[in-house]
Structures are given as structure tokens and as C-alpha cells.
């Protein structure tokens, strides 16, 4: 069996959290730029992943704190789905992504890092971008500076309103 090491995520695993990080971000809009919030809607918001798998990786998160999607109302679920669909288009149009992985890890057993609050991941992908350097050199390459990428996604979501 092979094991893959992802050392760039060490900070994530060692970070101490008091309470739900997603609820903390949701409650205080004054830190939206610092927290990487790219949009706020009635029932959900979008935030850039601090520990991305690829540049542009972001999440769509309901304001309602729940670890079960079945506890979300149809209205909340519909709005989340709307922004996931629009997010895929934005990643393709604005970042030139060739494809997008979308998904949820529901519960710790399913691999959720923050299992107490459901959230969607949208991970842009590009053909032939295997990023082997991470595996062979203990280096993570992010070919795009964070600030312009954040601003581009924030602007694109702002244009939806």
C-alpha cells in the first residue's frame, strides 16, 4: 500500500478551534476579506479554502449549523445548489478550469475535516495538472497569487446579484 503525504495541510490538522469555524465566519462580516468570503446570500455563503487542493478551491456553506444535510430545509438546499452550479460556471469562465470536482464529505467516517457543519467543496481542475512536485519534493505549487484570485471570484459572484 502506498501512502501519500500532504505536508502543506499540517497547519490545518494542528490548528486549535474553539467552536465551529464556519459559524464564526458566518457571524462576523467585518472579517470577510480576511476570511476569504467570496459571497453571502440569504441561506449560505462562499469562502475560499485556506488549505486548497488547487488554486480557486472554495466551499459553499449553509448559515444553519448542522452535520446532516437532511436537516436543511428545501429552501436552503435549493440556494446552496444554485450557488454550487453558478460556482462551477465561474471557475470555468473566470479561472479557465477544464473541470471541477464538487462534493461533500458527510461525517468523520466519510473524511470530513469539519464534520459538525456540512459544506460543499468546489475544486477547479486542469488537464494534465497532476502536480507531482508535491509528492517528490515536499513542496506545494500554487501558480496563482491568492489576493487576485480571491478578488476575481468575489467580483464574479458579486455580478450574480
N, C-alpha and C positions, 0 to 999 in steps of 0.2 A: 504494500500500500504506500502511495506517495503522500507526502504532507506538503502543503503549500503554506509558506509563511507570508503574512501581510503586515510587516512591521510598522507601516505608516498608520495603522489603526490602533497601535498600542495606547496612544493618548486617549482614545475613545474608551477602551476597556478599563483603563486605570482612573478615569475621571470619576470623582465623587459627585453624586447627585442627591440633593435633598428634594424630595417630591418629584413630580412629573415635569421633565424639561419642556415638553410640548405645551403643557398648561401654563408654565411660567412665561414662555414666549407669547402665547395667546393673550395673556392678561395685560401685558405692558407694551403698547405700540411705540413708546418712546425709544425703544432699543431695536426697532425693526431693521434698520440698516446694519447695525452691529450683529444682529442675529441672522441676517440673510433672508429676511422675509421678502418674498417677491410679489405677493398679493394677499389681500384679505377680502373675503366675501362674507355673506351672511352666516353660513354654517361651517366654513372651512377656510384654511389659509395655506399658502405655499411657502416653503423655506428651502434654501439651498442646503444640501447635506454638508456638514462640516468635515466629514470624512468620506469624500466621494470615491466611488469606484471609477468614474470617468468625469472629466470636466462637464459641468452642467447638470450633474445628478442632483435632483431635488425631490422633495416629498410634498404630497397633498395630505393635510391633516385636519380632521374634524375638530371644531372647538369643543365638542362634547367629549369628555373624558370617558372612555370605555375601552375594555380589552376585547370586546365582542362586536363584530360588525352587525350581528343580528339584533343588537340593542339600538342601532341607529335607525332613526325614522326614514321613511321612503324619501322625504323631502331632503334630508341631509345626504342620504346616499345618492340621490339624483344630482345634487350640486357637486359633490365630490367627483362623480362620474363625468360631469360636464367639464370640470377643470382638468381631469386626467386626459380626456380626449383633446381638449384645447392645448394642454401641455405637450402632448405628442406632436401636434402640428407646429407649435412654437419651436420645439427642439429641432425638428426637421427644417423649418423655414429659417430660423434665426441662427442656428449653430451648424446647419448643414449635416445633421446626423443622418446616417444611412439607414438606421433602425433605432428602435427604442425598446428596452426591456421595461415592462411595468409589472408591479407585483406587490403583494402584501405577505408578510410572514406573521401568521396569526398564532401567537403563543410562543413561549420559550422553546417548546419542543419542535416548533417549525422554524426556529432560527431567528426569532425576533430579538433584536438588541434592546428595544424599548417595548416590551411586551404589554405593558399596562395601558398603552394608548395606541389604538390602531392607526395606521398611516399607510399610504401608497408611496412606493418608490418609482420614480421615472428616471431611467438610466440611459442617456444617449449612447449610441454605438456607431462605429465607423468601420467600413470594410477593411480588412487586413490590419486592423489596430489590435494586435494581440498583447502589446505592452510587456514583452518578455523581460525587459530590463528590470522590472520589479522582482522577478524570480531569480535572476542571475547576479544582480549587483546590489541588492538591498537598497534600491533607490526607487522612488515613485516619481514618474514624469507627468507633470501637468503642463501641457503645452500652451495653456491659455491663462493669463493673469486673472485672479479672482474678481477684482473690482469691476473691470469692464464686462466680464461675463455676467456678473450679478446685475449690473445696470441694464444690460441688453435684455435679460429675461424679465426684469422688473418693468421695463418700458413696454415690452411685448404684452405682458399681462395687463398693464395699465390701459392699453389700447382696446382691450376687450370690453371695457365698461362704457 
